[in-house]
Amino acid sequence: MIKSILAVSEGGPDATMSFRLASRVASIFDGAVDALHLAVGLAGGVAGGLAMSGEAMPLVMNLDDERMAERKKESERAYQEVVASIKGATFTAAETATLDAMVAMGRCSDVVVIGRPGTDPENVAPATVEAALYECARPIMVAPPEPGNGAFGSVVVAWNASFQAARALQYAQPFLHKAVKVTLLVVGSKPDDVGASYLARNLGRRGIDAAIDAIDPGAVSARARGRNLLNYTHEKGADLLVMGAYGRGQMLTFLGLGGATGKVISSCRVPLLMAR
């Protein structure tokens, strides 16, 4: 059950995205939202204890105090507008609220919600998504520009039998139980090769009726496979996409994530639940 939702904002376009999705999740599970404003810029990426690669450093803007204060006000405004009315809601915006604070709070929460990375021209290479995925040890929900509202009636689960996919599936079960339609989507493999029927049977034992579908993108790049997954999700009108997060590499490979993962994070038009 999801009762404690950590919604992270850096005071840019991500604030409304993150807080709106967190509010949506809270309404479904009768949960509470803890909103956290992170101080962005050089301090947010390095002084927070999670140093970035030297190649990524020039992309991070060291904002002046006045602009930092404005960004904090934007988080506060979004909180008051979207989250404050939720029972039990809290807002944290201490001067020391850097990535370490997010990780500490995230590990005590049921889910961590962040706005889509890359939408903020003043914070073009945020380390937030990487820290959330690799350090919080919790499911991460990435909010698109339009997070939607109401129940997540149709859920697509990208399944390849990896431990990342298995972990994401486990975290997603509260959503699957409430969904009207659940699809186990196998990309680039035969369903029998990744135990899809076995998984569907076991989910049925938990009261989750899951259909199996498969697409074959052919011998293409990881980003192309991600694009095929997105096309399927959007064409089927899904409300939520669930998948494992793969790869680490250099931060310039979309914040240190694998090609398919980076493509999905940057382009998914529906909320995205991920786990590492």
N, C-alpha and C positions, 0 to 999 in steps of 0.2 A: 504494500500500500504506500502511496506517495502522500506524505503529510508535510514535509519540510522541503521547500523549493528555494534554492539560492539563485537569484537573478542578478547577473553581473552587468554593469554598465561602465563605460569609460567616458561618458558624457558627450558622445557624438550621436550619429544616427542609430547606433546600437542600443541606446537607452530605451527608446520606445519599442523597438523590436523585441528586446529581451523581456521587458516588463510586461508587454502585452501577451507574449507566449506564456510567461510564468503565471500570469493571471488566469489565462485559459486553462492551464493544467490544474491550478488551485481550485477552479470552479468545478472541475470534473471529479476531483478526489476529495473535495472539502478540505483542502490543505492551506497552509500559510506560506507567505512569501517573505523571504529575507532578502532585501535589495542591498546590493553592495556597489558603491562607486569606487572604481580604481583610479588612482592617479596615473595618467598616461605619460608618455615621453620617456626620456632616458631613465629616470628613476623607476618608472613602472616596470621596465624590462630588466634592469640589471640590479639595482639596489634591492629589488624584491627577492633576490637570492637565486634567481633562475637566469643565469647569464646567457646572452644570445651570441650567435656566431659573429665573428668579425665582419663577415661579408654583409650581414643584415644590418649592422649598426648604422650605416649611412642612411638607411631608409626610415629610421626612427626619429621623429621630430622632438627636440627638447623644448617643449613649450614654455613660454614665460609665465610668471606667477599670475598675471592678470587673466590670461587665456585659460590657465588651469582652473582658476576660480569660476570662470564662466562655464566651463565644462562641468564642474561640480554642481552649479546651479541648474544646468540642463538635466542632470540626473535627478536632482531634487524635484524639479518641475514634473518630469515624467513619473516619478514615484507618486507625487501627490495626485496626479491626473489619473493614473492607471492602477496603482497598487494600494495606496493608503487606506482605502475603504475595506480592504480584505481583512477579515478577523485575524488578529495575531501578527499582522504585517510589521516589519521593522525596516529601518534604513540606517546603513552604516557608511560613513564617508570620512573616516579619520585621515589625517595627513599621512599616516603610515600605512594606509590601505593599499598595499602593492600586491604582487602576485602571491607572495607568501600568505597574506591574509586570505586571499581567495582560496588557496589550497587548504588552509586550516579550516575555514568555514565549509568548504566543499566536502571535505571528508566526513563532516558531521551532518551532511544533508542527504536527502534521498535522490535528488537530481540537481544538476547545475545547468542553468539556462544562460546562454550567451547570444548576443546579436551576431549576424553574419560578418565574419572578418572581411576586410577589404572594402567596406562601404564608407569608411571614414577617411577623407582626404588628408586629415591631420595626423592620422595614425595608420599609415599604409601597410605596415608590417607588424601588427600587434602580436605579442607573444602569448596573449591570453588563451587562444584556442589550444596551443600546444601545451601550455601549463595545465589547462583544464583536463585535457585528454590523458596526459602522461603522469600527472601528479595527484589529481583529486581522487582517483580510484572510485569514481562514481559515474553513472550514465551522464552524458553531456547532450543537451538539446540545443541545436543551433536554430535560431529564429530567422526566417526569411524576412524581407521588407514588409510583407503582409502576412502576419502569423495566423490570421483567421480566428474563428471563434467557434464555440460549441464543441461537441464530442468529436473524437477521431474515429469516424465510422468505418473508414477503409484504411487498412494498414498493409504496407508492403514490407516484407522482411527479406533483405538480400542474404541468401544462404549459400555458403560454400564449405561448410563443415569446419572452418577454422576456429581456433579458440576465441578470436576476436568476435566472430559472428555468434558463437555460442554465448559469449558474455553479453553481447548486445541483446540477444534474444531473451536471455534471463531477465535483464533489467527491464525489457519492454513488456513483460507479461501483464503488469497491471493495465496497460493500454490494450493488449490483445484481448483480455477478458471483457473489456467494455466495447470492443469493436464489433460491428455487424459483419464485416468481411475482412479476412486475414489471408494474404497471399504469400506463400513461400516462393520467392523468385530465385531461380538458379541461373546464373549468367556464365556462359562459356563452358558448361559441363553438362553431363547427363544427370538428371535428378537421382537416379539410382547410385551414381558414383559418389554422391555426397550425402547419402542416407536421407533424402528428403521424405520418402514415404514413411520411414521409421520415425522421423521427427514429427510428421503430421499425425501419426498414430499416437505418439506420446503426448502431444499437445491436446489431442482429443480426450485423453484420460483426465486432463485438467479442465475440460469443458470448453476448449478452444477449437472451433471447426476451421481448419486451415486447408485451403486449396493449394495445389502445386502448379507452378508454371515455369517455363524455361525459355530463355532467349539465347541465341548463338550469334555473338557479334563478329565471329571470325577471328583471324589472327591479326589483332589490332593492338594499339598501345593501351596502356592502363587508362589514360585519360579518355580514350575512345570508349573503353568499356564503361567508364563512369558516365559518359554521355548517353550510352545505350540504356543504362540503368535509370537515368533521369528521364529520358524520353518515355520509357515504359511507365514510370511512376506518374508522370504528368498526363499521359494519354489515358491512363486508367482512372484518373480522377482521385487518386489516393490522398488521404488527409495527413498521413505520417509515413516517413521512410525510416526503416531501422537497418543499420549496417554496422559492421566492425570497422575500426580505423586501422589502416595499414601503413607501414613504412615510417621512417623517421628522417634520415638523410639531412641535407642542409636546409636551413630555414628558407632559403630562396626558392626551394622546390615547394612552393606554397606552404610556408610556415613550418617546414620540416616534415610535411606529410607526404604520403605516396601519391602518385599521379591520379589514380582513380579517386582516392579520398579527397584530394585537393579539389578536383573537378566537381565532385558532388557538393562539398561544403560551399564552394563559391557560386554554385549555380542552382541549387535545389530551390524550387519555388514553394515547397511545403516544409513544415517543421521536420527536422532531421534528428533522430536519436542515435547516438553513437557510443561505442565503448571500445576500450583498448585492452 
